[in-house]
Amino acid sequence: MNEIDLSRADLNLLVLFEAVFVECHVGRAAERLSLSPSAVSHGIGRLRRLLNDPLFLKTPKGVIPTDRAKALAPSISEALDQVRSIISIAEPFDPKTSNRRMVIGAPDGVSAVFLQPLLTDLAAHAPSIDLGIRQLLPMPDEIAPDRAWRNAFSDLETSSLDVAVIPADEGPLRFEKRTLYEEDFILAMRSGHPFRRGRTIEAYCASQHLVVSLTGDAHGFVDEVLARHGHKRRVALTVPNFMFACAILAGTDLLCAVPRRFAGLYASRLDLATEDPPLALGRFRLNAFVSRPALMDAGILWLLDRLGAAAAGA
């Protein structure tokens, strides 16, 4: 049997293949890998020669994988997971001396809850560990949690994220979850808002509303709750995150549904009042998800423990 000459192969090309396969777009794959689009295109060319297949075909919206690329993708993903696991356990993890950089993804109304106590913890016990926080929001028009948060799961799988903290009870079986805390929504507004004088469903629906939406879609989960009770509201403004929303509320007559624990930390600092909504908007769990191979990484397990402690102490 002829031996394969591995000297021609470059492990980074498999990482590049994985990113392009997931993103189906050279530019987005380049952002994921912190490379230029031309470097990704050059890498695809090397992959084509190495694997003797076009692999990715150009379309007006990006690229699509060939049948050969689709057949190779599971094996490449599995091989990279094994390599990541080997590397992660090759060196013992000591938070006191580690200078790793770990990346956590979460909606901003969630990361704002755990971040301050987590930073205090790291300053005391892991002074050289750096953090990256990425904002996550669900995909629009998706109901199933594993589909709504599929970008977060994809980023976990490619190690672009170490941990994703999201309001999803279930994810694909290849991910492990740990519940951090439960949350519900409360209304935030300026202290003199007319709604505070008569907190009825009629007054609520007659008010103008602000919705947090990364895409600008004005229809949110609150509208679904209202519709089930035969009500509707006017969404006068959408903004991409909760901190931006709260910065606007103090100078307007807008109402905004925000996570209760987030409001408890920031409403008074931003001179905002809070009131319970006239209809219960539901409760949900915040779960920290990691890929199963990441469970072999002592650093990721340590980070999960510290996230749990930070959420409990917030």
N, C-alpha and C positions, 0 to 999 in steps of 0.2 A: 504494500500500500504506500502511495506517495505521501510524504509529509507536507503539510501546508506551511509555506514560508511566512511565519508571523512577523518577520522583520518588515514586511511590506505594510502591515496593518498599524493603525494608530487608534488607540482606545478613544481618543477625543472625537474621532470620526463617528463612532457609535453613539456618543453623547449628542453629536450634531444630528445624526439620523433620527434619534428619539425626539429631539426638539422640533425638527421640521415635520415629522410624522404627526406629532400632537397638535402643532399649531396650524399645519397646512398653509403656511405663509412664511416666506423667507424673512421678511422684515420682522415679524413677531418672534420668529425663532432667533433672530440676531439679538433682539432685545433680551430675550430669556437667557441667552448665553453671554451677554455683554460683548458681542462681536459686531463687526460691521456687516451689512448685507452682502457686500462683495466677498468678505471672508467666508460667509456661509455658502454663497454660490460656488466659491472655489472648493470648499469642502465637499459639496454635493458632487462636483466634478470628479474629485478623487474617489469618492464612494462609488460612483458609476463605473469607474475603471476597475476598482477593486472587486466589485460584486457583479460586474458585467451585465448591468441592467440600467435603464434610465432612472428608475426608482421614483422620481417625482416629476410629474408633467405640469407645465404651466397652464393656468386658466386665468380668465379676467379677474378672479377674486383671490388668486394665490396659486397654490399647487395642489395636486391630488396624487396620492401614492399609486404606483402600479400594483398589479397583482403580486409581483415578486416582493415589493416592499411590504405589502400587507402580510404576506406569508412570513417574512423575516422579523416583523415588528415584535411579536411575542417573545421570540428567542433572544432578540437583542435586549429587550426590557429585562428579561430574567437574568441575562448575563451581567448587565449593569447593576442590577440589584445585588447580585452576589459580590461584585467588585466593591460596591459601596459598603456592604456589610463587612467585608474583609478589612478595608481601610479603616472603617470606624472603630473596630475593636483592636486594631494593631497596636495602638498606643493607649495606655491606661489614662482614664479621664480623672483629673483632679481639679475641681472648680477653683481652688485657691490659686493655682498656677496656670490654668488653661487660658489661652488667648484666642479661643475660637470666636467666630462670629455666627450667631444663630438668628434665623429669620422666622418670625411669627406672623401669620396672616390672620386678620380678623376685621369685622366691620368696626368703624371708628367708635361707635357707641359701646363697643365691647372692649377694644384695646384701651380706651380711656379709663375703663374701670380697673383693669389689672395692672396697667403699666407702672403707675407711681409706686405701689407697694413692691412690684417686681424689681424696679430699679433700686429701691432702698435695700432690698434683699441682696441684690448683686453687688452693690457697693460694699456691703459688709462681708460677704462670703465668697464673691467671685469678681474681684475688682478689675480683672483684665479681660473678662468676657464682654464682647460687644453684641448689641442687638440691632436687628433690622425689623421694622414694623411695616407690613404692607396692608393697605386697605382692601378688604374683600366685600363684595356685594353679590347677591344672587343674580343669575342670568335672568333676563326679562322673559315673561310668559312661560316660565317653567314652574311646575307644581311639585313634581317628585324631587325630594331633597338631593338624591345623588345626581340628578340632572341640573337642578338649580345651582348647585355648588360644584359643578363638574370641573370648572377651572381651578378651584382650590385643590380638588383631588388630583388633577393632572400635575399641578405644581408640586404637590407632596411626592408624587411618584417619580418625578424627575429631580427631586431634591432642591428645587428652587425655593421651596418652603420646608422648614423643619417641622413646624406644627401649624395646623389651621384650627382656629377657634371659631366655630360657626353654630348657628341655631338649627342644627339638623340632628334628628334623633338616630338616623341610620345613614350609613354610607356603603360603598362597595365592600365586599367581604375581605378584600386585600388590605383594608385599613382597620386600625385599632382605635377605639375611642375611650375617652375618660371624661365623665361629667364634671364640670367646674362649678356651675351654679344655675339656679333658675331665675327667670326674668319675666317681667310683664311691662306694659307700657302705661305711661302717665302723660298728661297734657302739660306742656310748657307754654308760657305766655308772659307778656309784660305784667307788672304788678297791678296796674290799673285797668286791666282788660275788662270789657263789659261782660264777658262770659262769667266772671267771678261773682256777679250780682244775681245770676240765675242760671245755675248749672244744669239746665234741662237739655234733653236731646234736641228740642226745637232750637234753643239758643246755640247749641253746638253746630247744627247743620246750617244755621243762618250765618255763622262766622265764616271768614275767609281762612283758608288753610295753607300750610306749608308742608310739603312732602319731601323727604330725603330720597332721592333717586339719582343714581349715577348716570342713567341714560336720559333723564328728563321725562320719563313716563310718569304722568300724573296719577295714574290709577294704581293704588297700593292695597295692602292687606286690609287697611281700615275701611276702604270702600267696599270690600267684600263683606265685612262685618255689617256695615250699614245697610247694604243691599238685602242681606238676609232678614233685616228687620223693617224693610220697606222705606229706607231713608237714603238720601244722597247728600253730598256736600260739594262746595266749590273749592277746587285746588287752585289758588291764585299764584303759587310760586313753587318751583322745585329747585333744590340745591343738592350738590353731590355728597354731603356728609353732615353729621349731626353737629359738629362743632361750628360749622358755617351757619347751620340753621339757628343755633342758639345765639350766635352773634347778631343775627338779623332780628330776632323776635323782640328784643328789648325796645326797639324803636318803631314797632309796627303794631297793628291789631291782628296779626296772624296767630293762629294756633298751630301747634306741632305736637304730634305723638312721638315721645322719646322714651328710650329704655329707663325704667324707674331708677336703677342703681346709678346710671349715668347722670340722671337729673339730680339725684341726691348729692353727687360729688360736685356738680358744676353749676346748678341753677342759681344758687345764692351768689356765687362768684361773679356771675354774669347778670346779676340783678333781675332774675326771672322768678316768677311765681309758678307753682305747680298745682294742679287739681286732678282728682281722679276723673276719668272719662265717664260720661253718662251711660255708656255701654261697656261691658267688659270686653277688652280687645284680645284676650287670650294670654296664656302663659306658655313659655317655651324653655327648653334647656339649652344652655351653652355647653357644647361638647368640644373637647380638644381631640383632634384627629391626627394620627401619624401613620405612615406606612408600616406594615408589619416588619419589613427588614430593618426599619429604623429602631425597632425595639431592641435590637442587638447593640445599639449604640448607647453606651453608658451616659454620654452627654445629653442625648435626647431624653432619656429616662429621668435624668436629674432635672432638666428643664421642665418636664411635665410635672414633677413634684413641686417645683418652685412656682409654677403657674397655679397649681391647686392651692398652695399656701397663700399666694397673692390674692386670688379670687376670694378665698375665705376671709382674708383680713381687710378687704376693701370696704 
